[in-house]
Amino acid sequence: MLRILPPNISNLIAAGEVVQRPSSVVKELLENAIDAGAGSVSVIIEDAGKTLIQVIDDGCGMTPEEARLCFERHATSKIAQASDLDSILTYGFRGEALPSIAAVAEVTLRTRRKGSETGTETIFAPSGLVSQEEAAMPEGTNIAVRNIFYSLPARRKFLKSDNTELRQVIAEFSHVALCRPDVGVRLSHNGKDIYNLRRANTLKQRILEIEGKDMGKELIDVSTSTRIIEISGFVGNPQDARRSAGNQYFFVNGRYFRSPYFHKAVMRAYDKLIPEGTYPSYYLFFSTPPENVDVNIHPSKTEVKFENETEIFELLTAVVREALGRSSFIPTIDFDHDTLPDIPAPSQFHYSRGSGGSSGGGRSVSGKKVDYGAILPEAADFPGHRSTAFAAEALSPAEPDVAGYGHIFEDSGTAGSGAGVLQISSRYIATPMRSGLLIVDVRRARERIFYERYLRQLDDSSPISHQVLFPCAVTLPPERYHLLMEDPGRLRQLGFDIEDAGDFTISVKGLPEGFGTDGEAVRKAVDDIVAALMDAGPDGLVKASAREEMARKLARAAVSGTDTRISGDEARLLVDTLFSCAEPEISPAGRKCMFILTEQDIERHL
């Protein structure tokens, strides 16, 4: 049976599209203030916006009639006829922001039109207009939103922790602050300023105020102009690419938008210049006639549609490449990185953990299984070592056996001296075996070892942390700072001993096993854990698959950039520990850690 929804229900449905969390309110009110011609805007929030969101501006203000009308759905001053949709240059235009907010919270609007002697105070609640009366106030608008979702407990319980919600607020605030450096903006939380940004003369100045002065050395100018679009802004130096996907912004005609499609265009320009799994920074501004872009395809207006997307994609790749070339950047080739070709393992050789050709308990890379006991040296040849039956034992990954497998090396001298170990190209180690040569990729072997250790820590809540000699202070952008401080227990579970030092600074006292402890290594470790936490999300460690992904990212970070040159004794210990892993044959990324070059293989090539 068809029926017309009553206004209170239809308003709630509309509010669900516009107001998803406190940051949605901040976005809408901040954009309204900019559209009103404000030169200065203050955003004041309490309890991450759950208790109070207040936006104060010095814009044009409203008359008493407009102060009431703005809470009606589809009330707007931006559009009068259908053709106006083709020339939208303002943030808001649908007229749904304020009625949607008033449907889920208590709203007090104080506004005074420029040139008027007094202002107006208008109060709305989800039930409708509460009161309107004359009030004394400065020119502009002061709007306070209190107790968001207080009348909708089911919606309120889905809000995340204060740190999580605050990070979302900071992100929305940053989007507006970056695209309007000519406006002074301030963000305060629980009486403490997070940002207090004066009007900036240049975009670069505003970027440095938000991201920190260290960002200045990374930025490379980008600029081009064609008949269909103008592109300007900055991209980051490839040498400063990070593992976290932050600091990546697109704007069109002063409006922030997301675009995985154009992100691919930028990443294509960095092809071969940055390591796999890292991301460059970029702040790219598009300017195009408004009729060539549709900003009306998403309720939050964060997705847009361009008329000439394919041409812009190619142009964007070209202009970023040109900027990188113009900067005289010379890429540093990392020969130890996993983007190098895989070990050329002969296709007919596969590996398993079992003896006598038994399939029980064995693991195969691509099919057939090989008995390690049959290819490793006989124990009789090496007095004092265990029998080759060790290959059939189910070694516990929680207790790596560093005494076993010592006789894997065909030492010409004393066992344990490391003789007979050859390092190839600072990446591989090779050692004789009964049936040929065992070749191990040092980096991938270490990555497998650390992966299983970190995974045990996450599964068993038994972190292993080594303390730094002197605590290292690291200052972070507010969004990343709140991400780390969101759940200190989760960090300790990973082996990070981090304390809040105030003023968006953390004190790093301990790191997981495998990470360096000098100042630069500590900063890199913090960047790596931020990247992993951003990808994992607030509930990222609940699921086993997410814990595995977290362990994989940390293992990769722990071995990234480390020296892969090792001594004979270190090589022996590395292979020892690798073979005690649950999956010694492959890295966490699924690549081979080792292979056996047999006598038959050598004969075929000689």
Disulfide bonds with the S-S distance in Angstrom:
none
